[in-house]
Amino acid sequence: MEFFNKAKIIKLRSHLNKFLVADDDEHTVRQSRNGSSVKARWTVEMVEGKSHVIRLKSCSSGKYLTPSNEPFLTGMTGKKVVQDIQANKRDTSVEWEPIKEGGLVKLRAKGGKFLRGNGGTPPWRNSVTHDVPQRTATQDWVLWGVDVVDIVVLESQESMASDLSPMSSFSSLPDIERVKRESYSRPNSCNGSPLASSGRQSGMDFFHGAKAVRLQSYHNKYLVADEDQETVRQSRNGASSKARWTVEFVDKNPNAIRLKSCHGLYLTATNEPFLLGMTGKKVQQLSTQTKPDHTTEWEPVKENAFLVKLRTSDGKFLRANGGTPPWRNSITHDVPHRTATQDWVLWGVDMVDILVSDDTESVRSSFTSFSSAVDGFSGSPERIDSPMMTPTTFADRETKLSSGMEFFRHAKSVRLRSYHDKYLYADDDGENVSQGRNGTAKEATWKVEFVHGFNNVVRFKSIYGKYLTASEDQKMLGVTGRKVVQTMPQKLDSSTDWEPIRDGFQIRLKTRYGNYLRANGGLPPWRNSITHDIPSRHHEWLLWDVETVEARTEEPPLPSPPPETINLDLESSFRLTTPKSAPAEVDDLWERASVKSEGRMVYYKIADDDGNVDDDDYEEASFMFKGHGLEDLSQDLEDETGLDDIIICSTNPLNGKLFPMRLALPPNQKTIHVVVVPSTSKVAGEF
């Protein structure tokens, strides 16, 4: 109940990272990726005389979330969940009992069944039922994340904002105080801006103790300072020095900060419109030679435990824009009132450097500086002769970490996904290993073997029948990282042994000599390479997600207790960010893990009104498609892009022109590249 006691309006997020929404027919409920829609918002009602149950009323239809007795499909146990009115005050059919499961909740209906967000293929995909899942692969499907929405605005503002076109989504209301004053007239409104109606909760705790941070937008891109020393934009390359911002506190304003780029320039909210006729205004870098004024001050406003909004002195917010060019990847400051863009002012904070005491500052600065000389190398491994080899240790963190063997106990084969959202590949030369984005490739599958006599060690065998091996060869002369390769030694030794160490809901893989499997980023030759090392920077590059490909039908052998091993300290690095999985503790992670189904990678771009997509400044987005046919792909692309009624196109390799895809998708789950064309665009009329 602690998730709901102080909440008026919430959003429920399923294990598929989709939101529970009330459909326009005022009867159906389903899952959707569009969490900014009012249909994803539910008013929380407490039940008089019952402190352990709640009712959830849709903010769009005013009807209650109700478990029905009608089967979702004949012959199946899952029953429909619908929107319905409450028959009377004593009607208990609309009541749900929240049961805490780590950082998530399960919602139990009166009959003892649980609200469940289904996955798989149609008609199950995106459906919502209530059921008691018996299969381990579906245990996660009854878990929900709770996002508290604390917003109150006038209906007139919502209707006015909804009349704006997608390209003019910036509200013309200049004064946030007007919104705040008028909001008190409707304390239970479900629509409108992301601003709190009564007071703001400071987000300074995200920055206290921080020397430098990265800011990650709703679009999973980072705020970067361009090399022209003026422009700021979004980029997926969070390893670049351009994504790092030094935090400065404002002497006369304890609730505000300044952010200085790697070029030594302040993040500044200007009065220059981003585009004429739009209210969004430019955010730029300002020279430190000019005396900083209120335009360089940003007030962190806490949205929830993981996200902040950065408010200017004029009441506007730092905003990461999406959509088509020129909006895509741009940064402005504005007060968004359309529900579709409210999340665009939310930022995750990654702490990449911390403030330390004066007596250790000189030592710390020698290996955590953000000079262009170091960061121009974009996160390459540390040099042997570098002062980075004498950092402070991270022993306290290491001793608190537990074994990660529960990730592998019931797994016959797995995929390992790195921090860069790439998979550990066994290269087809049968020797090297690397990273790749296609998780469905056979090279990304590794067979799990247990080591006789040890209960905390595993081996990984590639599709070529060779073992993942930590070699003694250096990746490059003069750097500490050593090669990781595939080998088949005549006698297996400790170089093929890996100890999984649980780190939240991810693992680190430790060699028997204290190094860690590391997925490198940055520029070639480091990009996509794999080494083993004990780094003092980029701690997150050691973290791996485990995806079970094939479950083990028999129980693994129970080995004898292992000999005592030496515990080497991991050198320090700090990262504060939104966790990829919400629960704080899970007793049995296998019971929470779903076996991943195969699919294909889909890369896409969004065409502008004239059908132009050849702008090299904008990279392709991608996702794993597990459906069948163009109809399923169209639905998934609409969920991914937030667009309605789209046309999926390919590019003619001869003349570069777009043509609609009418037939079946390429066979054998082949990766495809498509262009998304809104049906309302000019070019759509030519098809």
C-alpha positions as CSV (number, residue, x, y, z in Angstrom):
1,M,0.0,0.0,0.0
2,E,3.0,2.3,0.4
3,F,3.0,2.8,-3.3
4,F,-0.5,4.2,-3.3
5,N,-1.0,5.9,0.1
6,K,0.1,9.4,-1.1
7,A,-0.8,9.0,-4.7
8,K,-3.8,10.6,-6.4
9,I,-3.0,9.6,-10.0
10,I,-0.6,6.8,-11.1
11,K,0.6,5.0,-14.2
12,L,1.2,1.2,-14.1
13,R,4.1,-0.1,-16.1
14,S,4.3,-3.8,-17.0
15,H,7.3,-6.1,-17.3
16,L,7.4,-5.3,-21.0
17,N,8.0,-1.6,-20.1
18,K,4.5,-0.8,-21.5
19,F,1.8,1.1,-19.7
20,L,-1.7,-0.1,-18.7
21,V,-4.1,2.0,-20.7
22,A,-7.9,2.4,-21.0
23,D,-9.0,2.2,-24.6
24,D,-11.3,4.7,-26.2
25,D,-14.2,2.2,-26.4
26,E,-14.4,2.7,-22.6
27,H,-14.4,-1.1,-22.1
28,T,-11.1,-2.6,-23.2
29,V,-7.8,-2.3,-21.3
30,R,-4.4,-3.1,-22.9
31,Q,-0.7,-2.2,-22.8
32,S,0.9,0.6,-24.8
33,R,4.3,2.2,-24.9
34,N,2.7,5.7,-24.9
35,G,2.8,6.4,-21.2
36,S,2.3,10.1,-21.8
37,S,-1.3,9.6,-22.9
38,V,-4.2,10.4,-20.4
39,K,-5.4,6.9,-21.1
40,A,-2.4,5.6,-19.1
41,R,-3.4,7.5,-16.0
42,W,-5.5,6.0,-13.2
43,T,-7.0,7.8,-10.2
44,V,-6.3,5.9,-6.9
45,E,-9.3,5.6,-4.6
46,M,-9.0,4.3,-1.1
47,V,-11.8,2.0,0.2
48,E,-13.5,3.1,3.4
49,G,-13.0,0.6,6.2
50,K,-10.4,-1.4,4.2
51,S,-6.8,-0.1,4.5
52,H,-5.3,-2.9,2.3
53,V,-7.3,-2.4,-1.0
54,I,-7.7,0.3,-3.6
55,R,-9.8,1.1,-6.6
56,L,-8.4,2.4,-9.9
57,K,-10.5,4.7,-12.0
58,S,-9.5,5.6,-15.5
59,C,-8.8,9.3,-16.0
60,S,-10.1,9.1,-19.6
61,S,-13.3,7.2,-19.2
62,G,-14.1,7.6,-15.5
63,K,-14.7,3.8,-15.2
64,Y,-13.0,1.4,-12.9
65,L,-10.4,-1.3,-13.6
66,T,-12.5,-4.5,-13.2
67,P,-11.6,-8.2,-13.4
68,S,-14.4,-9.9,-15.3
69,N,-15.5,-13.6,-15.4
70,E,-15.3,-13.7,-19.2
71,P,-12.4,-15.9,-20.5
72,F,-10.0,-14.0,-22.7
73,L,-9.9,-17.0,-25.0
74,T,-12.1,-20.1,-24.8
75,G,-10.2,-22.9,-23.2
76,M,-7.6,-20.6,-21.5
77,T,-7.5,-19.8,-17.8
78,G,-6.8,-16.0,-18.2
79,K,-9.9,-13.9,-17.9
80,K,-10.6,-10.4,-19.2
81,V,-9.9,-7.2,-17.4
82,V,-12.1,-4.4,-18.5
83,Q,-13.4,-0.9,-17.7
84,D,-16.7,-0.9,-15.8
85,I,-18.8,1.2,-13.5
86,Q,-19.2,0.4,-9.8
87,A,-22.6,-1.3,-9.2
88,N,-22.9,0.2,-5.7
89,K,-20.7,1.3,-2.8
90,R,-20.5,-2.3,-1.6
91,D,-19.4,-3.6,-4.9
92,T,-16.0,-5.3,-4.2
93,S,-15.4,-6.6,-7.7
94,V,-13.5,-3.4,-8.6
95,E,-11.1,-3.7,-5.6
96,W,-7.5,-4.6,-5.9
97,E,-5.0,-5.6,-3.2
98,P,-1.5,-4.4,-3.8
99,I,1.2,-6.9,-2.7
100,K,4.7,-5.6,-2.6
101,E,7.4,-7.6,-4.5
102,G,10.7,-5.8,-4.0
103,G,10.3,-2.5,-5.9
104,L,7.3,-3.7,-7.8
105,V,3.7,-4.7,-6.9
106,K,1.3,-7.4,-7.8
107,L,-2.4,-6.4,-7.9
108,R,-4.6,-9.2,-6.6
109,A,-8.3,-9.3,-7.4
110,K,-11.1,-10.5,-5.1
111,G,-10.9,-14.1,-6.5
112,G,-7.2,-14.4,-5.7
113,K,-5.9,-13.9,-9.3
114,F,-3.4,-11.2,-10.3
115,L,-3.5,-8.4,-12.9
116,R,-1.3,-9.7,-15.7
117,G,0.4,-7.9,-18.7
118,N,0.7,-10.5,-21.4
119,G,3.5,-10.8,-24.0
120,G,4.0,-13.2,-26.9
121,T,2.3,-13.2,-30.3
122,P,-1.2,-11.9,-31.1
123,P,-3.9,-12.1,-29.7
124,W,-1.9,-12.3,-26.4
125,R,0.5,-9.5,-27.2
126,N,-0.4,-6.2,-25.3
127,S,-3.5,-7.8,-23.7
128,V,-4.3,-7.6,-20.0
129,T,-5.9,-10.5,-18.1
130,H,-6.2,-11.7,-14.5
131,D,-4.7,-15.1,-13.7
132,V,-2.4,-17.1,-11.5
133,P,0.6,-17.9,-13.6
134,Q,2.0,-21.4,-13.1
135,R,4.9,-21.3,-15.5
136,T,8.2,-19.8,-14.4
137,A,8.5,-18.0,-17.7
138,T,5.5,-15.9,-17.0
139,Q,6.0,-15.1,-13.3
140,D,7.2,-11.6,-14.2
141,W,4.0,-10.9,-16.1
142,V,2.1,-10.1,-12.9
143,L,4.6,-7.5,-11.7
144,W,3.9,-3.8,-12.2
145,G,5.9,-0.7,-11.6
146,V,4.1,2.3,-10.1
147,D,4.8,5.8,-11.5
148,V,3.1,8.5,-9.4
149,V,1.8,11.3,-11.5
150,D,1.3,14.5,-9.5
151,I,-0.3,17.0,-11.9
152,V,-3.2,19.4,-11.8
153,V,-4.2,21.8,-14.7
154,L,-7.3,23.3,-16.2
155,E,-9.2,21.5,-18.9
156,S,-9.1,24.6,-21.0
157,Q,-5.4,24.4,-21.1
158,E,-5.4,20.8,-22.1
159,S,-7.9,21.3,-24.9
160,M,-6.0,24.3,-26.2
161,A,-2.8,22.3,-26.2
162,S,-4.3,19.4,-27.9
163,D,-5.3,21.6,-30.9
164,L,-1.6,22.2,-31.6
165,S,0.0,20.2,-34.4
166,P,2.8,17.7,-33.5
167,M,5.4,20.2,-34.9
168,S,4.0,23.0,-32.7
169,S,3.8,21.1,-29.5
170,F,5.2,24.0,-27.5
171,S,2.5,25.8,-25.5
172,S,2.2,29.5,-25.9
173,L,1.5,30.0,-22.2
174,P,4.6,32.0,-21.1
175,D,4.0,32.1,-17.3
176,I,4.1,28.9,-15.3
177,E,2.8,30.8,-12.2
178,R,-0.5,31.3,-14.1
179,V,-0.9,27.5,-14.4
180,K,-0.1,27.1,-10.7
181,R,-2.6,29.7,-9.5
182,E,-5.4,28.4,-11.7
183,S,-4.7,24.8,-11.0
184,Y,-6.1,24.9,-7.5
185,S,-9.6,25.2,-9.0
186,R,-9.5,21.5,-10.1
187,P,-7.5,19.5,-7.6
188,N,-8.3,16.1,-9.1
189,S,-7.7,16.7,-12.8
190,C,-6.0,14.0,-14.7
191,N,-4.8,16.0,-17.7
192,G,-2.2,18.5,-18.5
193,S,1.3,19.5,-17.8
194,P,3.8,17.7,-15.7
195,L,4.0,20.5,-13.2
196,A,3.1,19.9,-9.6
197,S,0.2,22.0,-8.4
198,S,1.3,22.6,-4.9
199,G,5.0,23.1,-4.3
200,R,8.0,21.5,-5.8
201,Q,10.2,18.8,-4.3
202,S,13.8,19.8,-4.6
203,G,16.0,17.5,-6.7
204,M,19.3,18.8,-5.2
205,D,20.0,15.4,-3.7
206,F,20.8,14.2,-7.2
207,F,23.7,16.7,-7.4
208,H,24.9,16.9,-3.8
209,G,28.4,15.3,-3.7
210,A,28.6,15.4,-7.5
211,K,31.5,16.9,-9.3
212,A,30.4,16.0,-12.8
213,V,27.3,14.3,-14.2
214,R,25.7,13.0,-17.4
215,L,22.1,13.9,-18.2
216,Q,20.0,11.2,-19.9
217,S,16.8,12.2,-21.7
218,Y,13.5,10.4,-22.1
219,H,14.8,9.3,-25.5
220,N,17.7,7.4,-23.9
221,K,20.1,9.9,-25.3
222,Y,22.6,12.2,-23.5
223,L,22.8,16.0,-23.3
224,V,26.0,16.9,-25.1
225,A,27.9,20.1,-25.8
226,D,28.8,20.4,-29.5
227,E,32.3,21.2,-30.6
228,D,31.2,24.6,-32.0
229,Q,31.1,25.6,-28.4
230,E,27.6,27.0,-28.8
231,T,25.0,24.2,-29.7
232,V,23.7,21.6,-27.2
233,R,21.9,18.5,-28.5
234,Q,21.2,14.9,-27.7
235,S,23.5,12.0,-28.6
236,R,23.6,8.2,-27.8
237,N,27.3,8.4,-27.1
238,G,27.4,8.8,-23.3
239,A,31.1,7.8,-23.2
240,S,32.1,11.1,-24.9
241,S,33.6,13.9,-22.9
242,K,31.0,16.1,-24.5
243,A,28.3,14.4,-22.4
244,R,29.9,15.4,-19.1
245,W,28.8,18.4,-17.2
246,T,30.7,19.9,-14.2
247,V,28.3,20.8,-11.4
248,E,28.7,24.2,-9.8
249,F,26.5,25.4,-6.9
250,V,25.1,28.9,-6.8
251,D,26.2,30.9,-3.7
252,K,23.0,32.8,-3.2
253,N,20.6,30.1,-4.3
254,P,20.9,26.8,-2.4
255,N,18.2,25.2,-4.7
256,A,20.0,25.9,-8.0
257,I,23.1,24.7,-9.9
258,R,25.1,25.6,-12.9
259,L,26.3,23.1,-15.4
260,K,29.6,23.6,-17.2
261,S,30.5,21.8,-20.4
262,C,33.8,20.1,-21.3
263,H,34.6,23.3,-23.2
264,G,34.3,25.4,-20.0
265,L,31.0,27.0,-21.1
266,Y,27.7,27.2,-19.1
267,L,24.4,25.6,-20.1
268,T,22.3,28.6,-20.7
269,A,18.6,29.2,-21.3
270,T,18.4,32.0,-24.0
271,N,15.5,34.1,-25.2
272,E,16.0,33.2,-28.8
273,P,13.2,31.1,-30.4
274,F,14.3,27.7,-31.7
275,L,12.0,28.2,-34.6
276,L,10.0,31.3,-35.4
277,G,6.4,31.0,-34.3
278,M,7.1,28.4,-31.7
279,T,7.4,29.0,-27.9
280,G,10.4,26.7,-27.4
281,K,13.6,28.7,-27.0
282,K,17.2,27.7,-27.6
283,V,19.5,26.3,-24.9
284,Q,23.2,27.1,-25.7
285,Q,26.6,27.2,-24.1
286,L,27.6,30.6,-22.7
287,S,31.2,31.8,-22.2
288,T,32.4,31.8,-18.6
289,Q,34.2,35.1,-19.4
290,T,30.7,36.7,-19.2
291,K,29.5,37.0,-15.6
292,P,27.0,34.2,-15.0
293,D,23.5,35.4,-14.5
294,H,20.1,33.8,-13.8
295,T,20.0,32.3,-17.3
296,T,22.7,29.9,-16.3
297,E,20.9,28.7,-13.2
298,W,18.9,25.6,-13.2
299,E,16.6,24.4,-10.3
300,P,16.4,20.6,-10.1
301,V,12.8,19.5,-9.4
302,K,12.5,15.9,-8.2
303,E,9.9,14.0,-10.3
304,N,10.4,10.6,-8.6
305,A,13.2,8.6,-7.1
306,F,15.1,8.5,-10.3
307,L,14.2,11.5,-12.5
308,V,14.5,15.3,-12.3
309,K,13.3,18.3,-14.2
310,L,15.6,21.2,-14.6
311,R,13.7,24.5,-14.2
312,T,14.9,27.9,-15.4
313,S,14.3,31.1,-13.4
314,D,11.5,31.9,-15.7
315,G,9.6,28.7,-14.9
316,K,10.4,26.7,-18.0
317,F,12.1,23.4,-18.2
318,L,15.0,21.9,-20.0
319,R,13.5,19.8,-22.8
320,A,14.8,17.0,-25.0
321,N,12.8,17.0,-28.2
322,G,11.8,14.1,-30.4
323,G,9.9,13.8,-33.6
324,T,11.2,14.6,-37.1
325,P,14.0,17.1,-38.0
326,P,14.7,19.8,-37.1
327,W,13.1,18.9,-33.7
328,R,14.8,15.5,-33.3
329,N,17.8,15.6,-31.0
330,S,17.4,19.3,-30.3
331,I,17.3,20.9,-26.8
332,T,15.0,23.8,-25.8
333,H,13.4,25.2,-22.7
334,D,9.7,25.3,-22.5
335,V,6.5,24.5,-20.6
336,P,4.9,21.5,-22.4
337,H,1.2,21.1,-21.9
338,R,0.5,18.3,-24.4
339,T,0.4,14.9,-22.7
340,A,2.5,13.4,-25.5
341,T,5.5,15.5,-24.6
342,Q,5.4,15.7,-20.8
343,D,8.1,13.1,-20.4
344,W,10.4,15.1,-22.6
345,V,11.4,17.4,-19.7
346,L,12.4,14.4,-17.5
347,W,16.1,13.6,-17.1
348,G,18.1,10.8,-15.5
349,V,21.3,11.8,-13.7
350,D,24.4,9.7,-14.0
351,M,27.1,10.8,-11.4
352,V,30.4,10.3,-13.2
353,D,32.7,12.1,-10.7
354,I,32.3,12.9,-7.0
355,L,33.5,15.7,-4.7
356,V,36.1,14.6,-2.3
357,S,37.9,16.2,0.7
358,D,40.7,18.7,0.2
359,D,43.4,16.4,1.3
360,T,42.6,13.8,-1.3
361,E,41.5,16.2,-4.1
362,S,44.9,16.4,-5.7
363,V,45.2,12.6,-5.8
364,R,41.6,12.1,-7.1
365,S,41.9,14.8,-9.8
366,S,44.9,13.0,-11.3
367,F,42.7,10.1,-12.5
368,T,39.2,11.6,-12.7
369,S,39.9,14.8,-14.6
370,F,37.8,15.6,-17.7
371,S,40.4,17.1,-19.8
372,S,40.1,16.8,-23.6
373,A,43.4,14.9,-23.6
374,V,41.9,12.0,-21.6
375,D,38.4,12.0,-22.9
376,G,39.3,12.5,-26.5
377,F,40.3,8.9,-26.3
378,S,36.6,8.2,-25.6
379,G,37.0,5.8,-22.7
380,S,39.9,3.6,-23.8
381,P,41.5,1.4,-21.1
382,E,44.0,3.1,-18.8
383,R,47.7,3.2,-19.6
384,I,50.0,1.3,-17.4
385,D,52.2,4.3,-16.7
386,S,49.1,6.5,-15.9
387,P,48.5,7.8,-12.4
388,M,45.1,6.1,-12.7
389,M,46.8,3.0,-11.4
390,T,46.7,4.4,-7.8
391,P,43.0,5.1,-7.3
392,T,40.9,4.8,-4.2
393,T,39.4,1.3,-3.7
394,F,35.9,0.3,-3.8
395,A,36.1,-2.4,-1.2
396,D,33.0,-1.5,0.7
397,R,30.9,-2.0,-2.4
398,E,32.7,-5.3,-3.4
399,T,32.1,-6.9,0.0
400,K,28.4,-6.2,-0.2
401,L,28.0,-8.0,-3.5
402,S,26.7,-11.5,-3.5
403,S,27.1,-14.5,-5.9
404,G,25.4,-14.2,-9.2
405,M,25.1,-18.0,-9.7
406,E,21.2,-17.8,-9.5
407,F,21.3,-16.3,-13.0
408,F,22.8,-19.5,-14.4
409,R,21.5,-22.4,-12.1
410,H,18.6,-23.2,-14.4
411,A,20.1,-22.0,-17.7
412,K,21.4,-24.3,-20.4
413,S,22.4,-21.4,-22.7
414,V,22.4,-17.7,-22.4
415,R,23.0,-14.4,-24.1
416,L,25.1,-11.7,-22.3
417,R,24.1,-8.1,-23.1
418,S,26.6,-5.3,-22.3
419,Y,26.1,-1.8,-21.0
420,H,26.1,-0.6,-24.6
421,D,23.1,-2.7,-25.4
422,K,25.2,-5.1,-27.5
423,Y,25.7,-8.8,-27.1
424,L,28.8,-10.8,-26.5
425,Y,29.7,-12.5,-29.8
426,A,31.9,-15.4,-30.6
427,D,33.5,-14.3,-33.9
428,D,33.3,-16.7,-36.8
429,D,37.1,-17.0,-36.9
430,G,36.7,-19.3,-33.9
431,E,39.2,-17.2,-31.9
432,N,38.1,-13.6,-31.2
433,V,35.1,-12.3,-29.3
434,S,33.4,-9.0,-29.8
435,Q,30.1,-7.1,-29.3
436,G,27.1,-7.0,-31.7
437,R,23.6,-5.6,-31.7
438,N,21.8,-8.6,-33.1
439,G,20.9,-10.7,-30.1
440,T,19.2,-13.3,-32.3
441,A,22.5,-14.2,-34.1
442,K,23.8,-17.7,-33.3
443,E,27.1,-16.1,-32.3
444,A,25.4,-14.5,-29.3
445,T,24.4,-17.8,-27.7
446,W,26.7,-19.3,-25.1
447,K,26.3,-22.7,-23.5
448,V,26.6,-22.7,-19.7
449,E,28.8,-25.3,-18.0
450,F,29.4,-25.8,-14.3
451,V,32.8,-26.5,-12.8
452,H,33.2,-29.6,-10.8
453,G,34.2,-28.8,-7.2
454,F,33.1,-25.2,-7.3
455,N,29.6,-23.8,-6.6
456,N,30.4,-20.2,-7.7
457,V,32.1,-20.7,-11.1
458,V,30.8,-21.2,-14.6
459,R,32.3,-21.7,-18.1
460,F,30.8,-20.4,-21.4
461,K,31.1,-22.4,-24.6
462,S,30.5,-20.8,-27.9
463,I,28.7,-22.2,-30.9
464,Y,32.1,-23.2,-32.3
465,G,32.7,-25.5,-29.3
466,K,35.3,-23.2,-27.7
467,Y,35.4,-21.7,-24.3
468,L,35.4,-18.0,-23.3
469,T,38.9,-17.5,-22.1
470,A,40.8,-14.7,-20.2
471,S,44.2,-14.7,-21.9
472,E,47.4,-13.2,-20.7
473,D,48.0,-11.3,-24.0
474,Q,47.7,-7.6,-23.9
475,K,45.0,-6.0,-26.1
476,M,47.4,-3.2,-27.0
477,L,50.9,-2.5,-25.8
478,G,51.0,0.0,-23.0
479,V,47.4,-0.5,-21.7
480,T,46.2,-2.7,-19.0
481,G,43.3,-4.5,-20.7
482,R,44.0,-8.1,-21.8
483,K,42.4,-10.1,-24.5
484,V,39.4,-12.3,-24.1
485,V,39.3,-15.1,-26.7
486,Q,37.8,-18.5,-27.6
487,T,40.0,-21.5,-26.9
488,M,39.8,-25.2,-26.6
489,P,42.7,-26.2,-24.3
490,Q,43.7,-29.8,-24.0
491,K,43.1,-29.5,-20.3
492,L,40.7,-26.9,-19.0
493,D,42.3,-24.6,-16.5
494,S,41.3,-21.5,-14.5
495,S,41.6,-19.2,-17.5
496,T,38.2,-20.5,-18.7
497,D,36.5,-20.0,-15.3
498,W,34.3,-17.1,-14.6
499,E,32.8,-16.1,-11.2
500,P,29.4,-14.3,-11.6
501,I,29.0,-11.5,-9.0
502,R,25.6,-10.1,-8.7
503,D,25.4,-6.3,-8.9
504,G,21.7,-5.3,-8.5
505,F,19.9,-7.0,-11.4
506,Q,23.0,-7.4,-13.4
507,I,26.3,-9.3,-13.0
508,R,30.0,-8.9,-13.3
509,L,32.1,-11.8,-14.5
510,K,35.3,-12.1,-12.5
511,T,38.3,-14.2,-13.6
512,R,40.1,-16.3,-11.0
513,Y,42.8,-13.7,-10.9
514,G,40.5,-10.7,-10.0
515,N,40.0,-9.1,-13.4
516,Y,36.5,-8.5,-14.9
517,L,35.0,-9.1,-18.3
518,R,34.7,-5.7,-19.9
519,A,32.7,-4.5,-22.9
520,N,34.6,-1.5,-24.3
521,G,33.2,1.6,-25.9
522,G,34.8,4.6,-27.5
523,L,36.6,4.8,-30.8
524,P,38.2,2.0,-32.8
525,P,40.0,-0.2,-32.0
526,W,38.3,-0.1,-28.6
527,R,34.7,0.1,-29.8
528,N,33.0,-3.4,-29.6
529,S,36.1,-5.0,-28.2
530,I,36.2,-7.3,-25.2
531,T,38.9,-7.3,-22.6
532,H,39.4,-8.3,-18.9
533,D,40.7,-5.7,-16.6
534,I,40.3,-3.8,-13.3
535,P,39.4,-0.3,-14.5
536,S,39.3,2.8,-12.4
537,R,36.8,4.4,-14.7
538,H,33.7,3.2,-16.6
539,H,32.6,0.8,-13.9
540,E,29.4,0.3,-15.8
541,W,31.3,-1.3,-18.7
542,L,31.7,-4.4,-16.4
543,L,28.0,-4.9,-16.0
544,W,26.1,-7.6,-18.0
545,D,22.4,-8.5,-18.4
546,V,21.8,-12.3,-18.6
547,E,19.1,-13.5,-21.0
548,T,18.2,-17.2,-20.8
549,V,17.9,-18.7,-24.3
550,E,17.3,-22.3,-23.3
551,A,16.3,-23.6,-19.8
552,R,18.0,-26.5,-18.1
553,T,15.6,-29.4,-17.6
554,E,17.7,-31.3,-15.1
555,E,19.0,-29.8,-11.8
556,P,22.7,-28.8,-11.9
557,P,25.0,-31.0,-9.8
558,L,25.7,-29.8,-6.3
559,P,29.4,-29.2,-6.1
560,S,31.5,-29.4,-3.0
561,P,32.3,-26.1,-1.2
562,P,35.0,-24.1,-3.1
563,P,38.4,-23.3,-1.6
564,E,38.8,-19.9,-0.1
565,T,39.7,-17.4,-2.8
566,I,41.4,-14.0,-2.7
567,N,39.0,-11.0,-3.1
568,L,40.6,-8.2,-5.0
569,D,39.2,-4.7,-4.7
570,L,37.4,-3.1,-7.6
571,E,38.7,0.3,-8.2
572,S,36.3,3.1,-7.7
573,S,33.8,4.6,-10.0
574,F,30.3,6.0,-9.3
575,R,27.1,5.9,-11.3
576,L,23.7,7.1,-10.2
577,T,21.0,6.2,-12.7
578,T,17.6,4.6,-13.1
579,P,17.9,0.8,-12.5
580,K,17.0,-1.4,-15.5
581,S,14.9,-3.5,-13.2
582,A,12.8,-2.0,-10.4
583,P,12.8,-4.6,-7.5
584,A,15.4,-4.1,-4.8
585,E,15.5,-7.7,-3.7
586,V,14.4,-10.8,-5.5
587,D,14.6,-14.2,-3.8
588,D,14.9,-16.3,-6.9
589,L,15.8,-14.5,-10.0
590,W,15.1,-17.5,-12.1
591,E,11.5,-17.4,-11.1
592,R,11.5,-13.8,-12.5
593,A,13.3,-14.5,-15.7
594,S,11.5,-15.1,-19.0
595,V,13.0,-17.2,-21.8
596,K,13.7,-14.8,-24.7
597,S,12.0,-15.6,-27.9
598,E,13.7,-15.2,-31.2
599,G,13.1,-12.2,-33.4
600,R,14.7,-9.8,-35.9
601,M,16.3,-6.5,-35.5
602,V,14.4,-3.6,-37.1
603,Y,16.2,-0.3,-37.8
604,Y,14.1,2.7,-38.7
605,K,14.1,6.4,-39.5
606,I,11.2,8.8,-39.6
607,A,10.8,10.7,-42.9
608,D,9.9,14.4,-42.9
609,D,7.0,15.8,-44.8
610,D,8.8,15.6,-48.1
611,G,10.1,12.1,-47.5
612,N,13.7,13.1,-46.8
613,V,15.6,10.7,-44.6
614,D,19.2,11.2,-45.8
615,D,20.4,13.4,-43.0
616,D,23.5,11.9,-41.6
617,D,23.2,13.8,-38.4
618,Y,20.4,11.5,-37.3
619,E,21.1,7.8,-36.6
620,E,18.7,4.9,-37.0
621,A,16.7,3.8,-34.0
622,S,16.2,0.1,-33.5
623,F,14.2,-2.5,-31.6
624,M,13.8,-6.3,-31.5
625,F,10.7,-7.3,-33.5
626,K,9.1,-10.6,-32.5
627,G,5.9,-10.5,-34.5
628,H,4.9,-11.8,-37.9
629,G,4.1,-9.8,-40.9
630,L,3.7,-6.1,-41.8
631,E,0.6,-5.7,-39.7
632,D,2.4,-6.6,-36.5
633,L,5.4,-4.5,-37.6
634,S,3.2,-1.5,-38.2
635,Q,1.7,-1.8,-34.7
636,D,5.1,-2.1,-33.1
637,L,6.5,0.9,-35.0
638,E,3.4,3.0,-34.0
639,D,4.2,2.1,-30.4
640,E,7.9,2.9,-30.8
641,T,7.4,6.2,-32.6
642,G,4.2,7.4,-31.0
643,L,2.7,8.1,-34.5
644,D,-0.7,6.9,-35.7
645,D,-1.6,5.5,-39.1
646,I,1.9,5.1,-40.6
647,I,3.2,3.7,-43.9
648,I,6.3,1.4,-43.8
649,C,8.7,2.1,-46.6
650,S,12.0,0.9,-48.0
651,T,14.5,2.9,-50.0
652,N,15.2,2.1,-53.6
653,P,19.0,1.4,-53.7
654,L,19.1,2.7,-57.3
655,N,17.5,6.1,-57.0
656,G,17.0,6.6,-53.3
657,K,13.3,7.0,-53.5
658,L,10.8,5.6,-51.0
659,F,8.4,2.9,-51.9
660,P,5.8,1.3,-49.5
661,M,6.3,-2.3,-48.3
662,R,3.2,-4.2,-49.4
663,L,4.3,-7.9,-49.3
664,A,5.8,-10.2,-46.7
665,L,8.9,-9.4,-44.6
666,P,12.2,-11.0,-45.7
667,P,12.6,-14.6,-44.6
668,N,14.8,-16.1,-41.9
669,Q,14.4,-13.3,-39.4
670,K,16.7,-11.2,-41.5
671,T,17.6,-7.7,-40.1
672,I,15.6,-5.0,-42.0
673,H,16.0,-1.2,-42.4
674,V,12.8,0.7,-42.9
675,V,11.5,4.3,-43.2
676,V,8.4,5.4,-41.3
677,V,6.2,7.8,-43.2
678,P,3.3,9.5,-41.5
679,S,0.1,9.0,-43.6
680,T,-0.6,12.8,-43.3
681,S,2.7,13.8,-45.0
682,K,3.0,15.1,-48.5
683,V,5.1,12.2,-49.7
684,A,2.4,9.8,-48.6
685,G,0.0,11.2,-51.2
686,E,2.4,10.1,-53.9
687,F,2.2,6.4,-53.0
